[in-house]
Amino acid sequence: MRHPLLAPSVALCAGVVAARYVPFSRGGLLVATALLAALAALAWWKASRPTALVAGLTAVFFLGALTAVLHRLPPRPELDATSREVVILSGCVVVPPAFSEGREQFTLELAPGARARVSFYERPGVALPDLRYGQRLELDARVRRTHNFGNPGSFDYAGYLARQGIYWTASGRAGSVRLLPGGCGSPLAGVVYTLRGAALERLQRLYSGDSYQTAMMQAILIGESAGLQRVWTQDFRRTGTYHALVISGMHVAVLAAFLLFLMRIVFVPAPVAIFLTTLAGWLYALVAGWQPPVVRAAAGFTLYAVASWFYRRPRVLNLLAAVVIAFLLLDPEQLFDASFQLSFLCVAAIGALAAPLLERTTAPLTRGLAGLADCDRDLHLEPRVAHFRVELRLLAETLALWARLPARAWLAAMSLVLRAVFWVCELFIISAAVQFGLALPMAVYFHRLSITGLTANLLIVPLMSAVVPVGFVAIFTNWKLPAALAAWLLTASETVAQWHLRWEPDWRIPVPPLWLAVCLVASIVAVTLTTRRLRLGALAVSLAALAVLVWHPFAPRVEPGALELTAIDVGQGESLFIAFPGGKLMLLDGGGIAVYGGRRRPQLDIGEDVVSPYLWTRSIRRLDAVALSHPHEDHIGGIAAVIDNFRPRELWVGSVADLPDWRRVEERAAARGVRIVHLAAGRRFDYGGARVEVLAPPPDHVPSASAPNNDSLVLRLTYGRHSFLLTGDIDRRVERELIGSGALGPAAVLKVAHHGSRTSTTEPFLELVRPAFAVISSGYENSFDNPHPDVLKRLEQHHALVLRTDLCGLVTIRTDGRRFRSETMCPAGGRPGLYDPF
């Protein structure tokens, strides 16, 4: 058997997946695993190989399920404090600070297995503390539990942090830090973090004054991404070459090859060189922050070294399966991590797709270039390679007669040129295989499928591979020349990415239906397993499935004939998805993160990272309209990304002040050919089978640059006998104006203004609207005390069913014009139900 560990690794993965959906018990799994393992051993002893194989794989399946059950996270620890309280935290610095543009962030261990990620922000006259690993300290801070965005398919950020023992985020004042006597932590970790800190400081000195080069080199070489800005990496993301920037297994491979080359030059014996390189790989994994891709690569190289020691030929898929088994036994939850899946699928694509193709094409010819002048070697090679060598020698002798140069010189020159040609061909085949094999996870996780990445990788991967050894030479020698060379290689890579970006289709791919994903996976597996006769058919099916994946001819997942209002959980902001009964789709506001005190904008783009992924899970590729209530950051921040991703036909706005955020959106709309439609009170029109009425702002309204809440666009949507009232962030003044104008009337669904702030939703307003449902979009444990208790009390007195995104995540209300159905993601209750309020 060529790959004996492949089937057990698949069985182990299947068991880990099954444990997520089947309520297995530890005792039952332990008994089943032991009995099946005994049965497999007995069958093997009795020479019943098929029975032994089935029983053994089933035992491995139950072992995977048992491992997953045993590694389930314990109940999260609790702190007796609310998010608005200032508490005193004391503990040990277990991850030293990372500093980026006015913010310092580190990890504090409060108790074994209970950690908090602490952030300090620069303030005039207050220096950020100089902290190191292993220091004990206490500080005053506000603490919040980690929390996910409550939308279907959203990234489990809280679970990701919990696997690192982090259960809280804390924001403290730099001046409140008090160092405590004594030390803590591991001496080994202390040495590792000292080396890491020295490397980061050395890079900062080498590229002093250039924040871009400093941050990029720290991220590429050491894995410290705190200083990266999203705009710097956008070109690499869109061309499918971002993997060359982030620290990964490629770094370990390049460093290993570089070290082996250096030690071969100084005549270090091969076994010693491999041993020292293996140690260097693990040291690099430690210094790089023990990041999973680097650890996995170090483990893979270790297995390769062990196989080489025993003179075994390492097979890529068998090596991959061994690493999968080892890492899943240690942490089965890694299987559901995108990084884990992409890392192993990348290697699997190389081993299952590229390697066989290379063995049938260029690889034998490349090996045949060794010792071209030695005719005796031809006898030990396959006929086509021997014939290739003979043809090259004949060509060299002909050229020698023509140019009067020795034939050996021509052979050496041809060997060098052909090796370069074959290397480019092999890199192209590997790039194509990886692009093909990763098409589905790239579409599911990143909603991208790069076309130009096929050629961009041919140039960027070698350039960025060269950055790694050159950059480390600069770190170890503190020499400006290799530092400048590494910076030039990075700039060249960026130039290549920018050039390819001109030819890259700017499409985004919604989540494909399950049947298409299964079809694509099955056809790719068939390409690797079937005979040559059937392989072309399987390849044709996989290419057709890939074309359908990119084309995505599937209708959006909305209920026909229903008016839907969905409040997307965007934290302390607002974004409302509206599906009209006639099929038109609209987004009102795009969420965003308000930034105060001159702080830098966060890397999280709510429109790109929260709103768009939710819409893609609904199979939505295009919006008919995007509406902006008013240009506050928590409403307008994500609009630009939504315009880029969904290309709406129209952008609806009310009266908007000429603010920087609005200018950015206006420019983006113009670049994408989006028509801007200005709406004012008094306008009524039919849209998508519903009636749209604009209640505010009035036609003569003058927008405010300082306080645009009352500039909000207020809409009433009517379908059948029911209405939805969408109020933006208006306060009591505009509510009084609406009451006085006679525009208000009963509305079954009220989107509560200003996130439930006490400045809105007054008693006279509720007396006229009389909502049956009150939808509040607010952030989990937000610092504004929204929704305010007074507002909740008033809504309760009017018998409105309050649905909050801070407690329930995504909130959806649909009506067929007569009855309502509400759905939420509340962990307790919140099940869909039918309501007839009138």
C-alpha positions in Angstrom: 0.0 0.0 0.0 1.5 3.3 -1.1 -0.2 5.5 1.5 -1.1 3.3 4.5 -1.9 6.2 6.8 -4.3 7.9 4.4 -7.4 5.8 5.3 -6.9 6.1 9.1 -6.5 9.8 8.9 -9.8 10.1 6.9 -11.5 7.8 9.5 -10.1 9.9 12.4 -11.4 13.2 10.7 -14.8 11.6 10.2 -15.0 10.6 13.9 -14.1 14.2 15.0 -16.8 15.6 12.7 -19.4 13.1 13.9 -18.8 14.1 17.5 -20.0 17.6 16.6 -23.5 16.3 15.7 -24.0 13.1 17.6 -24.3 13.1 21.4 -21.7 10.4 22.1 -20.8 9.4 25.7 -17.2 8.9 26.8 -17.8 5.4 28.2 -19.6 4.2 25.1 -16.9 5.5 22.8 -14.1 4.0 24.9 -15.8 0.5 24.9 -16.5 0.6 21.2 -12.9 1.7 20.4 -11.4 -1.0 22.5 -13.7 -3.8 21.2 -13.2 -2.9 17.6 -9.4 -2.6 18.0 -9.4 -6.0 19.6 -11.5 -7.4 16.7 -9.1 -5.9 14.2 -6.1 -7.4 16.0 -7.8 -10.8 16.1 -8.8 -10.7 12.4 -5.3 -9.7 11.5 -3.9 -12.7 13.4 -6.4 -15.0 11.7 -5.2 -13.5 8.3 -8.7 -12.1 7.6 -7.4 -8.8 6.1 -10.7 -7.3 4.9 -12.3 -7.8 8.3 -9.2 -6.4 10.1 -9.2 -3.3 7.8 -12.9 -2.6 8.4 -12.7 -3.1 12.1 -9.5 -1.1 12.4 -10.9 1.9 10.5 -14.1 1.8 12.5 -12.0 1.8 15.7 -10.1 4.8 14.4 -13.4 6.5 13.7 -14.6 6.0 17.2 -11.2 7.1 18.5 -11.6 10.4 16.6 -15.0 10.9 18.2 -13.6 10.0 21.7 -10.7 12.4 21.2 -13.2 15.2 20.3 -15.4 14.5 23.3 -12.4 14.4 25.7 -11.1 17.8 24.3 -14.3 19.7 24.6 -13.8 23.1 26.2 -14.7 23.3 29.9 -17.4 25.7 31.1 -16.1 29.2 30.7 -14.9 30.9 33.9 -16.8 34.0 35.1 -15.8 37.3 36.6 -18.1 39.0 39.1 -18.2 42.3 37.1 -20.2 44.0 34.4 -18.7 45.6 31.3 -19.2 49.1 32.7 -17.4 48.5 36.0 -13.8 49.3 36.5 -12.2 46.3 38.2 -8.7 45.5 39.5 -7.1 42.7 37.5 -4.0 41.0 38.7 -2.0 38.2 36.9 0.9 37.2 34.9 2.0 38.6 31.5 2.0 35.4 29.3 2.1 37.1 25.9 4.2 40.3 25.9 2.9 43.5 24.4 2.6 44.1 20.7 2.5 47.9 19.9 0.8 49.4 16.8 0.0 53.1 16.2 -1.1 54.2 19.6 -2.2 50.9 21.1 -0.4 48.3 23.1 -2.0 44.8 23.6 -0.9 41.9 25.7 -2.3 38.7 27.3 -2.7 38.5 31.1 -3.3 35.2 32.8 -5.6 35.8 35.8 -5.7 32.2 36.9 -4.6 28.9 35.3 -6.5 28.5 32.0 -8.3 31.9 32.4 -6.8 34.8 30.4 -7.7 38.3 29.3 -6.5 40.2 26.3 -5.6 43.7 27.6 -5.4 46.8 25.4 -3.9 50.2 26.3 -4.3 53.3 24.2 -1.9 56.2 24.1 -2.9 59.4 25.9 -1.1 62.7 25.9 1.4 62.8 28.7 1.0 59.1 29.7 3.6 56.7 28.4 2.6 53.1 27.7 4.2 50.6 30.1 7.2 48.6 29.1 6.1 45.1 29.9 7.8 41.8 29.5 6.9 38.1 29.6 6.8 36.7 33.2 6.0 39.9 35.0 3.3 40.0 37.7 1.1 43.1 37.7 -2.2 44.6 38.5 -4.2 47.3 36.7 -7.6 49.0 36.6 -9.6 48.0 33.6 -13.1 47.5 32.1 -13.6 43.8 31.2 -15.9 42.3 28.6 -16.6 38.7 27.9 -15.5 37.6 24.4 -18.5 37.5 22.1 -19.3 36.5 18.5 -21.4 38.3 16.0 -24.7 36.5 16.2 -25.2 35.8 12.5 -25.5 32.5 10.7 -22.1 31.3 9.4 -20.1 34.0 11.4 -16.6 33.2 12.6 -16.5 31.7 16.0 -14.1 34.3 17.4 -14.9 33.5 21.0 -14.2 29.8 20.5 -10.9 30.6 18.8 -9.8 32.7 21.8 -11.1 30.1 24.3 -8.8 27.5 22.8 -6.0 29.9 23.8 -7.6 30.2 27.3 -8.7 33.8 26.6 -12.2 34.5 27.8 -12.2 38.3 28.3 -11.0 41.5 26.6 -10.0 44.4 28.8 -9.4 48.1 28.2 -7.2 49.7 30.8 -5.4 53.0 31.5 -1.7 52.9 31.1 -1.1 54.9 34.2 -2.9 52.3 36.4 -0.4 49.5 35.9 1.4 48.4 39.1 4.2 45.8 39.0 4.0 43.2 41.7 7.0 41.5 43.2 8.1 38.1 42.0 8.1 36.4 38.6 5.9 33.9 36.8 5.7 31.8 33.7 8.1 29.3 32.1 11.8 30.0 31.9 11.8 28.4 28.4 9.0 30.7 27.3 10.9 33.6 28.7 14.0 32.8 26.6 11.8 32.4 23.5 10.0 35.7 24.0 13.3 37.4 24.6 14.6 36.2 21.3 11.3 37.2 19.6 11.4 40.6 21.1 15.0 41.1 20.0 14.2 40.1 16.4 11.2 42.5 16.3 13.3 45.4 17.7 16.1 44.6 15.2 13.6 44.9 12.3 12.3 48.1 13.8 15.8 49.6 13.8 16.7 48.3 10.3 13.5 49.9 8.8 13.2 52.8 11.2 11.0 55.6 9.9 9.2 53.3 7.5 6.1 51.9 9.2 5.1 49.9 6.1 8.4 48.0 5.7 8.7 47.5 9.5 5.2 46.0 9.9 5.4 43.9 6.7 8.8 42.4 7.6 7.7 41.7 11.2 4.6 39.9 9.9 6.4 37.9 7.2 9.5 36.9 9.2 8.3 36.7 12.8 4.5 36.5 12.5 3.8 39.7 14.4 0.8 41.2 12.5 -0.2 43.9 15.1 1.2 46.7 12.9 -0.3 45.6 9.6 -3.0 47.7 7.9 -5.6 46.1 5.8 -4.9 48.4 2.8 -1.3 47.2 2.6 -2.3 43.6 1.9 -5.4 44.1 -0.2 -3.7 43.6 -3.6 -2.2 40.3 -2.4 -5.6 39.1 -1.2 -7.4 39.9 -4.4 -4.7 38.1 -6.6 -4.7 35.0 -4.4 -1.1 35.5 -3.2 -1.8 36.6 0.4 -0.5 33.2 1.6 3.0 34.4 0.6 2.8 37.2 3.1 1.5 35.4 6.2 3.8 33.2 8.1 3.3 29.7 7.0 4.9 26.3 6.3 6.6 27.8 3.3 8.8 29.8 5.6 10.0 26.6 7.3 10.6 24.9 4.0 12.6 27.9 2.7 14.6 28.2 5.9 15.3 24.5 6.0 16.5 24.5 2.4 18.7 27.5 3.1 20.3 26.0 6.2 20.9 22.6 4.5 22.6 24.5 1.6 24.8 26.4 4.0 25.8 23.3 5.9 26.5 21.4 2.7 28.9 24.2 1.7 30.9 23.8 5.0 30.8 20.0 4.6 28.6 19.2 7.6 27.6 15.5 7.4 24.1 15.0 6.0 22.6 13.3 9.1 24.0 16.1 11.3 22.8 18.8 8.9 19.2 17.3 8.9 19.2 17.1 12.7 20.4 20.7 13.2 17.9 21.9 10.6 15.1 20.1 12.4 16.0 21.8 15.7 16.2 25.2 13.9 12.7 24.5 12.5 11.2 24.0 16.0 13.1 27.0 17.4 11.7 29.1 14.6 8.2 27.8 15.4 8.7 28.9 19.0 10.0 32.4 18.1 7.2 32.9 15.6 4.7 32.6 18.4 4.0 28.9 18.1 1.6 29.6 15.2 -0.2 26.5 14.0 1.0 26.6 10.3 4.6 26.8 11.4 4.2 24.1 14.0 2.6 21.8 11.5 5.4 22.5 9.0 8.1 21.8 11.6 6.3 18.5 12.5 6.2 17.6 8.8 9.9 18.3 8.3 10.7 16.2 11.4 8.8 13.2 10.0 10.7 13.8 6.7 14.0 13.8 8.6 13.1 10.6 10.4 12.1 8.9 7.1 15.4 10.1 5.6 17.4 8.7 8.5 15.9 5.2 7.9 16.5 5.6 4.1 12.8 5.6 3.4 11.4 7.6 0.5 8.9 10.1 2.0 5.6 10.1 0.2 3.7 13.4 0.4 0.2 12.1 1.2 1.5 9.6 3.7 3.5 12.3 5.5 0.5 14.6 5.4 -1.7 11.9 6.9 0.8 11.3 9.7 0.8 15.0 10.6 -3.0 15.1 10.5 -3.3 12.2 12.9 -0.8 13.6 15.3 -2.3 17.1 15.4 -5.9 15.9 15.7 -5.1 13.6 18.6 -3.6 16.6 20.3 -6.4 19.1 19.4 -9.3 17.8 17.3 -10.9 21.2 17.2 -8.2 22.2 14.7 -10.1 20.3 12.0 -12.7 23.0 11.9 -10.1 25.8 11.6 -9.8 27.4 8.1 -6.1 27.6 8.5 -5.8 23.9 9.3 -8.0 22.9 6.4 -6.2 25.2 3.8 -2.8 24.1 5.0 -3.5 20.4 4.5 -5.6 20.7 1.4 -2.8 22.7 -0.2 -0.3 19.9 0.5 -2.9 17.3 -0.5 -3.4 19.0 -3.8 0.3 19.0 -4.4 0.6 15.3 -3.5 -2.5 14.0 -5.1 -2.8 16.3 -8.2 0.5 17.9 -9.0 3.0 15.2 -8.0 1.5 12.4 -10.3 1.3 14.9 -13.2 4.9 16.0 -12.6 6.1 12.3 -12.5 4.4 11.8 -15.9 5.9 15.0 -17.4 8.8 17.0 -16.2 10.2 15.3 -13.1 11.9 12.3 -14.9 13.3 14.7 -17.5 14.7 17.0 -14.8 16.4 14.0 -13.1 17.7 13.0 -16.5 19.6 16.2 -16.8 22.1 15.0 -14.2 25.4 13.8 -15.7 24.4 14.4 -19.3 27.8 13.5 -20.6 27.8 10.0 -18.9 26.3 7.6 -21.5 26.3 4.7 -19.0 23.5 6.3 -17.0 21.2 5.9 -20.0 21.0 2.2 -19.3 19.4 2.7 -15.9 16.7 5.2 -17.0 13.3 4.7 -18.6 13.4 4.8 -22.4 11.9 8.2 -22.9 14.4 9.8 -20.5 17.3 7.9 -22.1 16.1 9.1 -25.6 15.9 12.7 -24.3 19.5 12.5 -23.1 20.7 11.1 -26.4 19.0 13.9 -28.3 20.6 16.5 -26.1 24.0 15.1 -26.6 23.5 15.0 -30.4 22.4 18.6 -30.3 25.4 19.6 -28.2 27.8 17.9 -30.7 26.1 19.7 -33.6 26.4 23.0 -31.8 30.0 22.3 -30.9 30.9 21.8 -34.6 29.0 25.0 -35.5 30.3 27.3 -32.8 33.6 25.6 -32.1 33.0 25.3 -28.4 33.3 22.0 -26.4 30.3 19.8 -26.4 30.5 19.6 -22.6 30.1 23.4 -22.4 27.0 23.2 -24.5 25.6 20.3 -22.4 26.2 22.4 -19.2 24.4 25.4 -20.7 21.5 23.3 -22.0 21.2 21.6 -18.6 21.0 25.0 -16.9 18.4 26.4 -19.3 16.3 23.3 -19.3 16.3 23.1 -15.5 15.0 26.7 -15.3 12.3 25.9 -17.9 11.3 22.7 -16.1 11.3 24.6 -12.8 8.9 27.2 -14.2 6.7 24.5 -15.6 6.6 22.6 -12.3 5.8 25.8 -10.4 3.0 26.5 -12.9 1.6 22.9 -12.5 1.8 23.1 -8.7 0.2 26.6 -8.7 -2.6 25.3 -10.9 -3.1 22.2 -8.7 -3.3 24.3 -5.5 -5.7 26.8 -7.1 -7.9 23.9 -8.3 -7.8 21.9 -5.1 -8.5 25.0 -2.9 -11.3 26.5 -5.0 -14.1 25.3 -2.8 -12.7 26.4 0.6 -11.5 29.7 -0.9 -15.1 30.3 -2.1 -16.6 29.2 1.2 -14.3 31.1 3.6 -13.1 34.1 1.6 -15.7 34.2 -1.2 -12.9 34.7 -3.7 -11.5 32.7 -6.6 -8.4 34.3 -8.2 -7.8 33.9 -11.9 -4.5 35.8 -12.1 -3.2 34.0 -9.0 -2.1 31.2 -11.4 0.6 33.4 -12.9 1.0 35.8 -10.0 2.2 33.0 -7.8 4.9 32.1 -10.4 6.6 35.4 -9.6 5.5 36.3 -6.1 6.2 33.0 -4.4 9.9 32.9 -5.5 10.3 36.6 -4.6 8.7 36.2 -1.1 10.6 32.9 -0.6 13.8 34.9 -1.1 12.7 37.5 1.4 12.8 34.9 4.2 16.5 33.9 4.2 17.6 37.4 3.2 15.5 38.9 6.0 16.9 36.6 8.6 20.5 37.3 7.4 19.6 41.0 8.1 18.3 40.1 11.5 21.3 38.1 12.6 23.9 40.4 11.1 22.2 43.8 11.6 23.4 44.6 8.1 21.5 47.3 6.1 22.4 45.7 2.7 20.3 42.5 3.1 17.6 44.5 4.8 17.4 46.7 1.8 17.4 43.7 -0.5 14.5 42.1 1.4 12.6 45.4 1.1 13.3 45.5 -2.6 12.0 41.9 -3.0 8.8 42.9 -1.1 8.3 46.0 -3.3 8.8 43.8 -6.4 6.2 41.4 -5.1 3.8 44.2 -4.5 4.4 45.6 -8.1 3.6 42.1 -9.5 0.4 41.9 -7.5 -0.6 45.4 -8.6 0.0 44.6 -12.2 -2.1 41.4 -12.0 -4.8 43.3 -10.2 -5.6 45.1 -13.5 -6.6 41.8 -15.0 -8.2 40.2 -12.0 -12.1 39.9 -12.3 -13.5 41.7 -9.3 -16.1 39.1 -8.5 -17.2 37.7 -5.1 -18.7 34.2 -4.7 -21.7 33.5 -2.4 -21.7 30.2 -0.4 -22.5 27.4 -2.9 -25.3 24.9 -2.3 -24.3 21.7 -0.5 -25.0 19.5 -3.5 -22.6 21.5 -5.7 -19.9 21.4 -3.0 -20.2 17.6 -2.7 -20.1 17.2 -6.5 -17.0 19.3 -6.8 -15.2 17.4 -4.0 -16.2 14.0 -5.3 -15.1 14.8 -8.8 -11.7 16.1 -7.6 -11.2 12.9 -5.6 -12.2 10.9 -8.6 -9.5 12.7 -10.7 -6.9 11.4 -8.2 -8.2 7.8 -7.8 -9.7 6.8 -11.2 -7.9 5.2 -14.1 -6.6 7.3 -17.0 -9.7 6.5 -19.1 -12.1 7.8 -16.5 -9.9 10.6 -15.3 -10.8 12.9 -18.2 -14.5 12.5 -17.4 -14.0 13.2 -13.8 -11.8 16.3 -14.7 -14.6 17.5 -17.0 -17.2 17.2 -14.2 -15.0 19.0 -11.7 -14.3 21.9 -14.2 -18.0 22.1 -14.9 -18.8 22.2 -11.2 -16.1 24.9 -10.7 -17.6 27.0 -13.5 -21.1 26.7 -11.8 -19.5 27.7 -8.5 -18.1 30.9 -10.0 -21.2 31.7 -12.1 -23.5 31.0 -9.1 -26.8 31.0 -11.1 -28.8 30.2 -7.9 -31.6 32.5 -6.6 -31.2 34.3 -3.3 -32.6 32.4 -0.3 -35.6 34.6 0.4 -39.3 33.8 0.9 -41.3 34.7 -2.2 -44.3 37.0 -1.6 -43.1 38.1 1.9 -41.7 41.4 3.2 -38.7 40.7 5.3 -36.8 42.9 7.7 -33.6 41.4 9.1 -31.5 43.3 11.7 -27.9 41.9 11.2 -25.8 41.8 14.3 -23.1 44.3 13.6 -22.3 45.2 17.2 -22.9 48.8 18.3 -24.1 49.9 14.9 -26.9 49.1 12.5 -27.5 47.3 9.2 -30.9 46.2 8.0 -31.5 43.7 5.2 -34.9 44.1 3.5 -36.4 41.6 1.0 -39.4 42.9 -0.8 -42.3 40.6 -1.7 -41.6 41.1 -5.4 -38.0 39.9 -5.1 -36.1 43.2 -4.9 -33.3 43.2 -2.2 -32.1 46.2 -0.2 -29.7 47.0 2.6 -30.3 49.9 4.9 -27.0 51.0 6.5 -23.9 49.0 6.5 -22.8 49.0 10.2 -19.4 50.2 11.3 -17.3 51.0 14.3 -17.3 54.5 15.8 -13.8 55.7 16.6 -13.3 58.3 19.4 -10.3 60.2 20.7 -8.3 60.3 17.4 -7.7 56.5 17.6 -6.8 54.6 14.4 -9.7 52.9 12.6 -9.9 49.2 13.5 -8.8 46.6 11.0 -12.3 45.0 11.2 -14.4 46.2 8.3 -18.0 45.5 9.3 -19.2 45.7 5.7 -16.6 43.3 4.4 -16.2 41.0 7.5 -19.8 40.9 8.9 -22.5 42.1 6.6 -21.2 40.7 3.3 -20.6 37.2 4.7 -24.1 37.0 6.0 -25.6 38.1 2.6 -23.4 35.5 0.9 -24.9 32.8 3.1 -28.2 33.9 1.7 -26.9 33.2 -1.8 -27.1 36.9 -2.6 -24.7 38.2 -5.3 -26.4 41.5 -6.2 -28.5 44.1 -4.3 -31.0 46.2 -6.0 -30.6 49.2 -3.7 -28.5 50.3 -0.7 -29.9 53.0 1.6 -28.0 55.2 4.0 -29.9 56.6 7.0 -27.2 59.1 8.0 -23.4 59.4 7.8 -22.4 58.3 11.3 -19.6 55.8 11.4 -21.7 53.0 12.9 -24.1 53.2 10.0 -22.0 54.3 7.0 -18.7 52.5 7.9 -19.5 49.3 6.0 -21.3 50.8 3.0 -18.2 51.1 0.8 -17.5 47.4 1.1 -21.1 46.5 0.4 -21.1 48.7 -2.8 -17.9 46.9 -3.9 -19.2 43.4 -3.2 -22.8 43.7 -4.3 -22.9 46.4 -7.0 -26.3 47.9 -6.2 -28.2 49.8 -8.9 -29.2 52.6 -6.6 -27.9 54.3 -3.4 -30.8 56.0 -1.5 -29.9 58.9 0.8 -31.7 61.7 2.5 -30.0 65.0 3.4 -26.3 64.3 3.9 -23.6 66.7 5.1 -20.3 66.8 3.2 -18.3 64.6 5.6 -15.2 62.5 4.8 -17.1 59.2 5.3 -19.8 60.3 2.9 -17.3 61.5 0.3 -15.6 58.1 0.4 -18.9 56.4 -0.2 -19.9 58.9 -2.9 -16.7 58.3 -4.7 -17.1 54.5 -4.5 -20.6 54.7 -5.8 -19.5 56.8 -8.8 -16.7 54.3 -9.5 -19.1 51.4 -9.5 -21.7 53.2 -11.6 -24.3 53.3 -8.7 -27.0 55.9 -9.2 -27.5 58.1 -6.1 -31.2 58.8 -5.3 -32.0 61.6 -2.9 -35.2 61.1 -1.0 -37.2 63.6 1.1 -40.4 63.6 3.1 -43.6 63.4 1.1 -42.3 61.0 -1.6 -44.3 57.8 -2.0 -43.6 55.0 -4.6 -44.1 51.3 -5.1 -41.0 49.2 -4.9 -40.7 45.4 -5.1 -44.4 44.8 -4.4 -44.5 47.1 -1.3 -45.3 50.7 -0.7 -42.4 53.0 0.3 -43.1 56.3 2.1 -40.4 58.8 3.0 -41.3 60.5 6.3 -38.0 62.4 7.0 -36.0 64.5 6.4 -38.1 67.3 5.0 -37.2 68.7 1.5 -35.8 71.9 3.0 -33.8 70.2 5.7 -30.2 71.5 6.2 -27.9 68.7 7.2 -25.7 69.0 10.2 -22.0 68.2 10.1 -21.6 67.9 13.9 -24.7 65.9 14.9 -26.3 64.1 11.9 -28.6 61.8 13.9 -31.6 64.0 13.1 -30.6 64.0 9.4 -31.7 60.3 9.4 -33.8 59.0 6.5 -37.1 57.7 7.9 -39.0 55.1 5.8 -42.3 53.4 6.2 -42.7 50.1 4.2 -46.3 48.9 3.8 -47.3 45.5 2.5 -50.9 44.2 2.9 -52.3 45.5 6.1 -49.0 45.9 7.9 -46.2 48.5 8.0 -42.6 48.6 9.0 -41.3 51.9 10.4 -37.5 52.4 10.0 -36.3 55.4 12.0 -32.5 55.6 11.8 -31.1 57.5 14.7 -33.7 60.3 15.1 -34.3 61.7 18.6 -37.3 63.2 20.3 -37.2 66.5 18.3 -37.8 64.7 15.0 -40.3 62.5 16.6 -42.3 65.6 17.7 -42.0 67.0 14.1 -43.4 63.7 12.7 -46.2 63.7 15.2 -47.1 67.3 14.3 -47.0 66.7 10.6 -49.6 63.9 10.9 -47.3 61.5 9.0 -47.2 58.9 11.8 -49.7 56.1 12.2 -49.8 52.5 13.5 -46.8 50.3 12.4 -46.7 46.7 13.4 -42.9 46.6 13.3 -40.8 49.5 14.7 -37.1 49.6 14.2 -36.3 51.5 17.5 -34.3 54.6 16.9 -30.7 55.2 18.0 -30.1 51.7 19.3 -32.7 52.2 22.1 -31.2 55.4 23.4 -33.2 57.3 26.0 -33.2 60.3 23.6 -35.7 58.6 21.4 -38.9 56.4 21.4 -40.9 58.8 23.5 -44.3 58.1 25.0 -46.3 60.3 22.5 -44.4 58.6 19.6 -45.3 55.1 20.9 -49.0 56.2 21.4 -49.3 56.8 17.7 -47.1 54.0 16.3 -48.4 51.2 18.7 -45.9 48.6 17.5 -46.4 44.9 18.0 -42.6 44.3 17.4 -39.8 46.5 18.4 -36.4 45.7 16.8 -33.3 47.1 18.6 -29.8 47.0 17.0 -27.2 47.4 19.7 -23.9 46.0 20.7 -23.3 43.3 23.3 -22.5 44.9 26.7 -22.0 48.3 25.0 -20.6 51.2 26.9 -23.6 53.4 26.1 -26.1 51.5 28.3 -28.2 50.9 25.2 -31.0 50.0 25.0 -31.9 52.2 27.9 -34.1 50.8 30.7 -36.6 53.6 30.3 -37.1 52.8 26.7 -37.5 49.1 27.4 -40.1 49.9 30.1 -42.1 52.1 27.7 -42.1 49.4 25.1 -43.2 46.8 27.7 -46.1 49.1 28.7 -47.2 49.2 25.1 -47.0 45.3 24.9 -44.4 45.3 22.1 -42.3 42.2 21.6 -38.8 43.4 22.0 -36.2 41.7 19.8 -32.5 42.8 20.4 -29.4 42.0 18.5 -27.2 42.3 21.6 -29.0 39.4 23.3 -30.4 37.4 20.3 -28.0 38.2 17.5 -29.7 38.2 14.1 -33.3 39.2 14.2 -35.7 38.5 11.3 -39.4 39.4 10.9 -41.4 38.4 7.8 -45.0 39.1 6.9 -47.2 37.9 4.0 -49.3 41.0 4.5 -51.5 39.3 7.1 -49.5 37.3 9.6 -45.9 37.7 11.0 -43.1 35.2 11.7 -40.1 36.2 13.7 -36.8 34.4 14.0 -33.8 35.1 16.1 -30.6 33.3 17.1 -31.3 33.6 20.8 -29.5 30.7 22.6 -32.6 30.1 24.8 -35.9 30.4 23.1 -36.5 32.8 20.2 -37.9 30.1 18.0 -39.9 31.0 14.9 -43.5 31.7 15.6 -46.6 33.1 13.9 -48.2 36.3 15.2 -51.3 38.1 14.2 -51.2 41.4 16.2 -54.4 42.9 14.8 
